[in-house]
Amino acid sequence: MASAKLTSKGRITIPADVRAALALEAGSRVEFIETGKGQFALIAATGEVHSLKGMLKEPAEPASIEDMNQAIAAARARRSWI
């Protein structure tokens, strides 16, 4: 089992065998997914934005500028910090 030590600045070095298994290189991004209380999984965030194409259905009819402005105004009314 691979392990790593946390520095005083909150940094860790991912062991070489783990980097190789996840195909991580300098500049790669990783995500920490909570799998249970006090347990996390480390996964490579290597997906391309193009892989998201087609995940959402197209609306029956496009939203008008007026509809978008109303939605923005309604969101602002719900959240005073926007």
Residue pairs with C-beta under 8 A, 6 or more apart in sequence:
2 15
2 17
2 18
3 15
4 12
4 13
4 14
4 15
5 12
5 13
6 12
14 24
14 30
14 42
18 24
18 42
19 25
22 28
22 30
22 42
22 43
22 44
23 44
23 46
24 30
24 44
28 44
28 45
28 46
29 44
29 45
29 46
30 42
30 43
30 44
30 45
31 42
31 43
31 44
31 45
32 40
32 41
32 42
33 40
33 41
33 43
34 40
35 41
63 71
75 82
76 82
